[in-house]
Amino acid sequence: MYTCGPSTYQRAHIGNYRTFLYEDVLQRYLEYLGYSVKRLITLTDVEDKAIEQAKKEGLTVPELTNKNEEAFFGDFKALRIKTPDYTVRASSAIDQATKLIAQLTKKQYAYWYTHKGEKNAYFNPLKFKGFGKLAHLDMAKWPKKKRRFHKDTYPGTPWNKGDFILWHGCPKSDACYGTAIGTGRPAWNIQDAAIVTKHMGFSIDFACGGIDNLVRHHDYTIAVAEAASGKQFSRFWLHGGHLFVEGKKMSKSLGNVLYTQDVLGRGFSGEQLRFFLIYAPYREKLNFTFKGLSEVSGKLASLKSMLSDMLTEKRGGKDAGNIDVPSQVEHDFTVNMNRNLDVKSAFDALYTTISELYSADVSFSGESKRNLVDSLRSIDCVLQCIF
């Protein structure tokens, strides 16, 4: 399982973590079902934006990206996101990027071209059959005139309809490297393919990211990896929806970008923020408000309170006896999670079952208590917010 990680030229915000959380839930749920999951997350630490931001802050590129990477994994801990088996910086896969470029040029998918005095490598999408298949790009509308796109990214542009850059030729610096194909650095468009194929091979089961990655980025990754190997890169692709704040998309210009620490600083816990961000269909847009966070946190607190009372032997009430609650909650959880990771319905089903038992004054003790707790802990290995 490959998850498209952050660009570490800046701090990740809670919208980014909504994506990393649904990916965490996916991994944990697959493990709940009995699968062994090997997961990799990419860290984009070599790109145009990192070089520009490092200059602004008076830092080297590694100083900048290491600082933000440390904050990133600190937030993982706060949000109970499992650290993947492989956390790989793009700067550590330069060797694989150069090998891929050598393969692609040999197969004539890629070529060298000098732009502004620097020798760059570009990929020609017209050479790759099925280019744009993930985003269903209509290649009949591809321009006839040859065009090249020289930057890593072009914000605001839906599609760069032309040849995309794979390698930036540049003088040796803290962001450029001496290699067998020349001095330079890998473009963003080849980095994920290089990282994944270096550590997990050319065929994987799951590839995940945010909806922003669906246009351009992941189709570029597919084209690079599949053109080099001739094999299907990933069997399944998942993309998470945007997170809005008070009905508006997060942006620095609007001053509404929220970081994990901003939310924790308002008195909320990491598990409450985690629950809010996973308590919605992951592919749909989600609107964040502090009022909404309070309401969702209240529902979580209500479940915990009922469970605490029901599992306290001093409470009295009707003993659960032969009621097979563990089987019921596990069945409901699996049925709903199998519907495209429907965490909301899975939690609501659990909440309904517990609240009905609570209203009926049912309590658990002895073996019935142990069995229920075991089932709930198993479910919470996925949700990470009940215990």
Steps between C-alpha positions, in 0.01 A plus 500: 500500500642834389374827643588827333664699778565866571718755329718589796577855391215599735303365796212265435155636596192314622370463144813301417446289810148414390666316210765333715229393745279320247816325379578402859146365541539300177822342621360424844179355359687271262701381800175456697386267220819299537717639222866583545552852366829648387457875469719776359459877518693738276660821628558762231811680622654594164292733283468857371289610798749368755786689336300825495377464859846414632633823350219699665576352841877519464537122535645222294244274334578210740469731803159618383360159408638321807333760725161450334540123488556490876179699555319269258574183693427679826149557367481133399553412866236749619244367251587135564606441141717191468845580363538312167763231454679724251522878541709594201641836394525572130863596558574139599369360169713705259670179383168338406378816324812503281454129419139561397598794280768289334240225433242747371740673262618163370137402432441847345230605746734773623765723343754769585450867415698808595292777656659827614843344484409195711467146368163366612314173441134497390231234464286495184147391603407426139744210507323331792180319404224580746651818640249679726298181561466561873343845458325398174683762297373538143821466298311594181524859623876485547664793313679421173777751565792378712503659845725440799429578864819579689379549859414236759147637541276763347243604763154568365555315174270196465724321249841572351430378148852441383821324594570503873840535662673203664842646578621853567855561387661741748831591668595285796353637824310379805209420265690366198706185467782361290376180334569266210255697282644840593476758777144585596197388697193285433178687422195447718341305216742208533570503873213280623557245227869488594431465874231232465680287243823517698343366819193299393554408136302592190164349603310586819145449625388844623597856411342785694499877519287812508268605219757761392733217399247350261564759229848482350705362786379140528457457126862612466604241759311227312652602167856502633477170689302307240702629204818383674372157605209409274307391814187640665621737771209478746186288515297756697507879529332702776466878523369699795280809477585858598466640849341845518505739795179692573386418146815627329802320361805548720747756367765728643343799323174448694691439822296188577771232487478285813776283638468217750648715775240773431223253577673347802562853627123552516471220756419207271692173507674324215250214517208746470653660191574156359139391554360813336719455192413131450131532594389576143524331157867544414437578131256784568568860600498562874443836665692570820359728767584506870128465571488188285809364670333555840183320390683199359727488805186500717370190323832324556495601867144370532600156373795488736282600794239232428767234460667605822173464690405170337839348569502609865395200703368718783238646268261211540219474248416199283793271433574456130487127552472319166463813285770466233587869477861445382386313188242769426741795526769320299250406227365857476851642494616271218188546287531879511877519461474273197289771339798711395629562854172646627631595844199718578246221450726253682526728803129591492404131497720441804355807671143381437570153639667633814240770564213246467669268750571794729136611487397144582724519808725214383838458668795273431718305738723196501534322165238715324698809600830353380351397165346842439817684594704273270266575209500874566879510530529312172274756332691782664823370349346653185319805639756593768261722696294287741766393750 
